[in-house]
């Protein structure tokens, strides 16, 4: 049980790090096409709503 919680917390923190990385690349990118691609990727994975995280973990107790 504790190990599962640790794995889930580690996964969530890695998702947050990935989101921040996307945001940094987005801010420092001057090419419009790459910006649109990054924005579409973030929207597609639904980081903001948590749907992508729930589907990938197979959990529904995060809602």
Rosetta blueprint (number, residue, H / E / L):
1 X L
2 X H
3 X H
4 X H
5 X H
6 X H
7 X H
8 X H
9 X H
10 X H
11 X H
12 X H
13 X H
14 X H
15 X H
16 X H
17 X H
18 X H
19 X H
20 X H
21 X H
22 X H
23 X H
24 X H
25 X H
26 X H
27 X H
28 X H
29 X L
30 X L
31 X L
32 X H
33 X H
34 X H
35 X H
36 X H
37 X H
38 X H
39 X H
40 X H
41 X H
42 X H
43 X H
44 X H
45 X H
46 X L
47 X L
48 X L
49 X L
50 X L
51 X H
52 X H
53 X H
54 X H
55 X H
56 X H
57 X H
58 X L
59 X L
60 X L
61 X L
62 X L
63 X L
